[in-house]
C-alpha cells in the first residue's frame, strides 16, 4: 500500500504523485480522502483519468491523516498494488430506504465475485465508507455482517469538517450523499483488522429516559433535560457544552464484555443532545475517562508489531479523538506517532468494526509484509 497527499485545491497532483509512486505496476484499488474544501468533481475526474479501469473510492473528511500525521485541507490518496491485492466494490445507494436483506445479499455477491481471484492468497477484509450524516451506519453494518460471515470489517463515516452539513462518498466516478461503498479485498499480505480507544469507564451512570431513536436525539437523561443533566454530572455549565467537552467527557455502553462509545455530536438549542450513534430509551450510559491519548496510541500501535512490524496501516479515526488531541496541544506528538507507524487515513464522524458502529475510536487494518507462501 502506498500513499500521496497534496493541498485540497490540487487533486490531480495528489493522484499523479500516487501514480508515480506505483510506477508501471497496476493498481487494484485507489482510495481518496478529500477535505470538504476540495472540488469534488475535480477529485472524481482526476481519479478516473489518472487511474482508468481501476476502482476509485473515497469520501469527504473531518480531517486527514497523511504520511506526516494529522493534516487539514488536504487530499490523501492511497493505492493498493495489484501484485499484492485483489478488490471488489459494491455501491449501496438510497440509505434512507435501506433494505438490510438486500445489503446482506450484496455482501454475499461480493464474496462470490472475489472468490476466484487468487484463491491461494489467505487474507481477506472488508472496508466500508458511508455517508456520515445518514444515521444508517448501525443498521447497515449489522446487515453486512450477515453477508460477510467471518470476514473482518472496518470502516469510517464520511465527514464535513465540524460543519455537519453534508457528507459524500465517492464511487463509480461520482461523490454522492445517502450512499455507502463496500470494498472486499484479498491479499497475499498478512493483515490484522483492529479497534481501540483510550477510554476507561467510571462509576457515573445515566439512563436515557426520553429519546427519538430515528434522529439519534436524547431529550432526557435520568428524567431530567438531557444537556442539563449531562452537564451536571461532569461539573460543567450547560451553556458552555461544545465538541471539546464531548471529546473530554465521553459516554459508553456495555455490549457483552466490551464497552463501545456513544459519542455526543452537539446540543440542540432546546437542550436536546444529538448523538453520533444509535440511541434508545432505557439505554444505560456510563461516563468514561480518557487516558493520555498519545501514550495510549503509541502502545496500541506498538502492540500491532508483536508479530512483525506492519508495512502500512489504513485507519479511520474519530474526529473527537482529534479534538481531544488539539485540546491538550498534542498534535505534533500524535502526528509523530502516526507517521512513525506508517498510518494514513481520515478523521471520521463514526467508525465501524465487524458488526458494530462506534465513536471516539480508531479502527483500521495493519498490512504486514507479503506472505511468501502465497504464489
C-alpha positions as CSV (number, residue, x, y, z in Angstrom):
1,X,0.0,0.0,0.0
2,X,1.4,3.4,-1.0
3,X,0.0,6.9,-0.4
4,X,0.4,10.5,-1.5
5,X,-1.1,13.8,-0.5
6,X,-1.5,17.4,-1.7
7,X,-3.5,20.5,-0.8
8,X,-7.2,20.3,-1.2
9,X,-7.1,22.5,-4.3
10,X,-4.7,20.2,-6.1
11,X,-6.4,16.8,-6.5
12,X,-4.6,16.0,-9.8
13,X,-1.2,16.5,-8.0
14,X,-2.1,14.0,-5.2
15,X,-3.3,11.4,-7.7
16,X,-0.5,11.9,-10.1
17,X,2.1,11.5,-7.3
18,X,0.4,8.3,-6.3
19,X,0.6,7.1,-9.9
20,X,4.3,7.9,-9.9
21,X,4.9,6.0,-6.7
22,X,3.2,2.9,-8.2
23,X,5.3,3.2,-11.3
24,X,4.3,0.9,-14.1
25,X,2.6,-1.5,-11.7
26,X,-1.2,-1.8,-12.0
27,X,-3.3,-0.8,-9.0
28,X,-6.1,-3.0,-7.6
29,X,-7.8,-0.1,-5.7
30,X,-7.4,3.6,-5.1
31,X,-8.9,5.3,-2.0
32,X,-9.2,9.1,-1.8
33,X,-9.8,11.0,1.4
34,X,-10.8,14.6,0.5
35,X,-11.2,17.7,2.6
36,X,-14.7,19.1,2.3
37,X,-13.0,22.2,0.8
38,X,-11.9,20.2,-2.2
39,X,-13.7,20.4,-5.6
40,X,-15.4,17.0,-5.5
41,X,-16.0,16.9,-9.3
42,X,-12.3,17.7,-9.9
43,X,-11.2,14.9,-7.5
44,X,-13.5,12.4,-9.2
45,X,-12.4,13.4,-12.6
46,X,-8.7,13.2,-11.7
47,X,-9.2,9.7,-10.3
48,X,-10.9,8.5,-13.4
49,X,-8.3,10.0,-15.8
50,X,-5.2,9.0,-13.9
51,X,-6.4,5.5,-12.9
52,X,-8.6,4.4,-15.8
53,X,-10.0,0.9,-15.3
54,X,-9.1,1.0,-11.5
55,X,-11.9,1.2,-8.9
56,X,-11.5,4.6,-7.2
57,X,-13.5,5.1,-3.9
58,X,-13.3,7.6,-1.1
59,X,-15.2,10.2,0.9
60,X,-15.1,13.7,2.4
61,X,-13.5,14.0,5.8
62,X,-13.4,15.8,9.1
63,X,-9.6,15.9,8.7
64,X,-7.0,13.8,7.0
65,X,-4.1,11.5,8.1
66,X,-1.2,11.8,5.7
67,X,2.3,10.4,5.8
68,X,3.3,13.2,8.2
69,X,0.4,12.6,10.6
70,X,-2.7,14.7,11.1
71,X,-3.4,17.1,8.2
72,X,-6.1,19.6,7.3
73,X,-7.4,20.9,4.0
74,X,-5.6,18.1,2.1
75,X,-6.3,15.2,-0.3
76,X,-4.8,11.9,0.7
77,X,-4.7,9.2,-2.0
78,X,-4.0,5.5,-1.2
79,X,-3.1,2.8,-3.7
80,X,-3.2,-1.0,-3.2
81,X,-0.8,-2.7,-5.6
82,X,-2.3,-5.3,-7.9
83,X,0.7,-7.6,-7.2
84,X,-0.5,-7.9,-3.6
85,X,-4.2,-7.2,-3.6
86,X,-7.5,-8.0,-5.4
87,X,-10.6,-5.9,-4.8
88,X,-14.3,-6.0,-5.5
89,X,-16.6,-2.9,-4.9
90,X,-20.3,-2.6,-4.3
91,X,-22.3,0.7,-4.1
92,X,-25.1,0.8,-1.6
93,X,-27.4,3.7,-2.5
94,X,-30.5,5.2,-1.0
95,X,-29.6,4.6,2.6
96,X,-32.7,6.5,3.8
97,X,-34.7,3.5,2.5
98,X,-32.1,0.9,3.5
99,X,-33.2,-2.7,2.9
100,X,-31.0,-4.8,5.3
101,X,-31.7,-8.0,3.5
102,X,-30.7,-6.5,0.2
103,X,-27.5,-5.2,1.7
104,X,-26.6,-8.6,3.1
105,X,-27.3,-10.1,-0.3
106,X,-24.8,-7.6,-1.8
107,X,-22.2,-8.7,0.6
108,X,-22.7,-12.3,-0.3
109,X,-22.5,-11.4,-4.0
110,X,-19.3,-9.5,-3.4
111,X,-17.8,-12.5,-1.7
112,X,-18.7,-14.7,-4.6
113,X,-17.1,-12.3,-7.1
114,X,-13.9,-12.2,-5.1
115,X,-13.9,-16.0,-4.8
116,X,-12.0,-16.9,-8.0
117,X,-9.4,-14.1,-7.6
118,X,-6.1,-15.6,-6.3
119,X,-7.6,-18.3,-4.1
120,X,-4.1,-19.1,-2.7
121,X,-4.0,-15.7,-1.0
122,X,-5.2,-16.3,2.5
123,X,-6.0,-12.9,3.9
124,X,-9.3,-11.0,3.4
125,X,-11.0,-8.0,4.9
126,X,-13.9,-5.6,4.2
127,X,-13.7,-1.8,4.1
128,X,-16.8,0.4,4.4
129,X,-17.2,4.1,3.7
130,X,-20.7,5.6,4.4
131,X,-22.4,9.0,4.5
132,X,-21.7,10.2,8.0
133,X,-25.0,12.1,8.3
134,X,-27.2,9.2,7.0
135,X,-27.8,7.8,10.5
136,X,-27.8,4.3,8.9
137,X,-24.4,3.1,10.0
138,X,-25.8,0.8,12.8
139,X,-28.3,-0.9,10.6
140,X,-26.0,-1.3,7.6
141,X,-23.1,-2.7,9.4
142,X,-25.3,-5.3,11.2
143,X,-26.7,-6.3,7.8
144,X,-23.3,-6.6,6.2
145,X,-22.1,-8.8,9.0
146,X,-24.7,-11.4,8.0
147,X,-23.4,-11.4,4.4
148,X,-19.7,-11.3,5.1
149,X,-19.7,-14.1,7.6
150,X,-16.2,-14.3,9.3
151,X,-14.5,-11.8,7.0
152,X,-13.3,-8.9,9.3
153,X,-14.8,-5.5,8.5
154,X,-13.8,-1.9,9.4
155,X,-14.7,1.5,8.1
156,X,-15.5,5.1,8.7
157,X,-18.3,7.6,8.3
158,X,-17.6,10.5,5.9
159,X,-17.2,13.9,7.4
160,X,-17.7,17.6,6.7
161,X,-15.2,19.2,9.0
162,X,-17.1,20.5,12.0
163,X,-19.9,21.9,10.0
164,X,-22.1,18.7,9.9
165,X,-23.8,20.0,6.8
166,X,-23.5,17.3,4.1
167,X,-21.1,14.4,3.7
168,X,-20.2,12.5,0.5
169,X,-18.9,9.1,-0.6
170,X,-17.0,8.6,-3.9
171,X,-17.7,5.5,-6.1
172,X,-18.1,4.9,-9.8
173,X,-16.7,8.4,-10.6
174,X,-19.3,10.4,-8.5
175,X,-19.5,11.8,-5.0
176,X,-22.9,11.0,-3.5
177,X,-24.7,11.6,-0.2
178,X,-27.1,8.9,1.2
179,X,-24.7,6.3,-0.1
180,X,-22.2,3.8,1.2
181,X,-19.5,1.8,-0.6
182,X,-18.3,-1.6,0.5
183,X,-14.9,-3.0,-0.7
184,X,-13.7,-6.5,-0.2
185,X,-10.0,-7.1,-0.6
186,X,-7.9,-10.3,-0.7
187,X,-4.2,-10.1,-0.1
188,X,-1.0,-12.1,-0.1
189,X,0.0,-9.9,2.8
190,X,-0.9,-10.9,6.3
191,X,-3.4,-8.4,7.7
192,X,-4.9,-7.5,11.1
193,X,-8.2,-5.5,11.4
194,X,-8.2,-3.6,14.8
195,X,-10.2,-1.3,17.0
196,X,-9.0,0.6,20.0
197,X,-9.9,3.7,22.1
198,X,-8.2,5.4,25.1
199,X,-11.3,5.4,27.4
200,X,-11.9,3.9,30.8
201,X,-15.5,3.8,32.3
202,X,-16.0,5.5,35.6
203,X,-18.9,4.7,38.1
204,X,-21.2,7.5,36.9
205,X,-24.2,6.3,35.0
206,X,-27.2,7.8,33.4
207,X,-30.3,6.3,31.9
208,X,-31.9,7.5,28.6
209,X,-35.5,8.3,29.7
210,X,-36.7,10.1,26.6
211,X,-35.3,9.8,23.1
212,X,-36.1,9.9,19.4
213,X,-34.0,7.0,18.1
214,X,-34.6,7.7,14.4
215,X,-32.8,11.0,14.8
216,X,-30.4,9.9,17.5
217,X,-31.7,12.6,19.8
218,X,-31.9,12.2,23.6
219,X,-34.3,14.6,25.3
220,X,-34.0,13.4,28.9
221,X,-31.3,11.7,31.0
222,X,-32.3,10.4,34.4
223,X,-35.7,12.1,33.8
224,X,-34.1,15.5,33.6
225,X,-33.4,17.7,30.5
226,X,-30.5,15.9,28.6
227,X,-27.9,18.6,28.3
228,X,-28.6,19.9,31.8
229,X,-28.2,16.5,33.4
230,X,-25.1,15.6,31.4
231,X,-23.5,19.0,32.3
232,X,-24.4,18.4,36.0
233,X,-22.7,15.0,36.0
234,X,-19.5,16.3,34.5
235,X,-19.5,19.5,36.5
236,X,-19.9,21.9,33.6
237,X,-22.2,24.8,32.7
238,X,-24.8,23.6,30.2
239,X,-24.4,26.8,28.3
240,X,-20.8,26.0,27.6
241,X,-21.0,22.5,26.2
242,X,-19.0,22.1,23.0
243,X,-17.4,19.3,20.8
244,X,-14.3,19.7,23.0
245,X,-16.4,19.0,26.1
246,X,-17.8,15.8,24.5
247,X,-14.4,14.7,23.5
248,X,-13.1,15.1,27.1
249,X,-16.2,13.5,28.7
250,X,-17.5,10.7,26.5
251,X,-20.2,8.2,27.4
252,X,-20.0,4.4,26.7
253,X,-22.4,1.5,26.6
254,X,-21.5,-2.1,27.6
255,X,-22.2,-4.8,25.0
256,X,-21.1,-8.2,26.3
257,X,-17.7,-7.8,27.9
258,X,-16.7,-4.7,25.9
259,X,-17.6,-1.0,26.1
260,X,-18.4,1.0,23.0
261,X,-18.6,4.8,22.8
262,X,-21.9,6.5,22.1
263,X,-20.4,10.0,21.3
264,X,-22.4,13.2,21.6
265,X,-22.4,15.3,18.4
266,X,-24.0,18.5,19.5
267,X,-26.5,20.3,21.7
268,X,-29.7,21.5,20.1
269,X,-31.0,25.0,21.1
270,X,-33.7,23.4,23.2
271,X,-31.2,21.4,25.3
272,X,-31.6,18.0,23.5
273,X,-28.4,16.0,22.8
274,X,-27.7,14.6,19.3
275,X,-25.5,11.5,19.2
276,X,-23.3,10.1,16.5
277,X,-24.5,6.5,17.1
278,X,-27.7,4.6,17.8
279,X,-29.5,5.6,21.0
280,X,-32.8,4.4,22.6
281,X,-34.9,4.8,25.7
282,X,-33.8,2.6,28.6
283,X,-30.1,2.6,27.4
284,X,-27.7,2.8,30.3
285,X,-24.8,5.2,29.6
286,X,-21.6,5.3,31.6
287,X,-19.2,8.3,31.7
288,X,-15.7,7.4,30.7
289,X,-12.3,9.0,31.5
290,X,-9.8,9.4,28.7
291,X,-6.3,8.2,29.2
292,X,-3.5,10.3,27.7
293,X,-4.1,9.7,24.0
294,X,-0.5,9.9,22.7
295,X,0.8,7.3,25.2
296,X,-2.2,5.0,24.6
297,X,-1.9,5.4,20.8
298,X,1.8,4.5,20.8
299,X,1.1,1.4,23.0
300,X,-1.7,0.3,20.8
301,X,0.2,0.7,17.6
302,X,3.3,-0.9,19.1
303,X,1.1,-3.9,20.0
304,X,0.4,-4.4,16.3
305,X,4.2,-5.0,16.0
306,X,4.1,-8.1,18.2
307,X,4.4,-10.5,15.2
308,X,6.5,-8.2,13.0
309,X,6.1,-4.5,12.1
310,X,3.3,-3.6,9.7
311,X,4.5,-2.0,6.4
312,X,1.4,0.2,6.3
313,X,-1.8,1.0,8.3
314,X,-5.1,2.3,6.9
315,X,-7.1,4.0,9.7
316,X,-10.4,5.6,10.4
317,X,-10.0,7.9,13.4
318,X,-12.9,9.7,15.1
319,X,-13.0,13.5,14.9
320,X,-13.5,13.6,18.6
321,X,-10.1,11.9,19.1
322,X,-8.5,14.7,17.0
323,X,-10.4,17.4,19.0
324,X,-9.1,15.8,22.3
325,X,-5.6,15.9,20.9
326,X,-6.0,19.6,20.0
327,X,-7.3,20.4,23.4
328,X,-4.1,19.2,25.1
329,X,-1.9,20.6,22.4
330,X,-0.7,17.2,21.4
331,X,-1.0,17.4,17.6
332,X,2.8,17.3,17.0
333,X,3.4,14.3,19.3
334,X,0.4,12.3,17.9
335,X,1.4,13.1,14.3
336,X,4.9,11.8,15.0
337,X,3.5,8.5,16.3
338,X,1.1,8.2,13.3
339,X,3.9,8.9,10.9
340,X,6.4,6.5,12.5
341,X,3.9,3.7,12.3
342,X,3.0,4.5,8.6
343,X,-0.6,5.3,9.4
344,X,-2.7,7.1,6.7
345,X,-6.5,7.6,6.6
346,X,-9.0,10.2,7.8
347,X,-10.9,11.7,10.7
348,X,-14.5,10.4,10.7
349,X,-18.0,11.0,12.0
350,X,-18.0,7.4,13.3
351,X,-16.3,4.1,12.9
352,X,-17.3,0.6,12.0
353,X,-15.8,-2.6,13.4
354,X,-17.3,-6.0,12.4
355,X,-20.9,-5.8,13.4
356,X,-21.0,-2.5,15.4
357,X,-20.9,1.2,14.7
358,X,-18.8,3.1,17.3
359,X,-17.4,6.5,18.1
360,X,-14.3,8.1,19.6
361,X,-12.4,5.1,18.3
362,X,-9.7,4.2,15.8
363,X,-10.4,1.3,13.5
364,X,-8.2,0.1,10.7
365,X,-6.2,-2.6,9.0
366,X,-2.5,-3.3,9.6
367,X,-0.8,-4.7,6.5
368,X,2.3,-6.8,7.1
369,X,5.0,-8.0,4.6
370,X,3.8,-10.3,1.9
371,X,3.1,-13.9,2.7
372,X,5.8,-15.6,0.6
373,X,4.0,-18.9,0.7
374,X,1.2,-17.4,-1.4
375,X,2.1,-17.6,-5.1
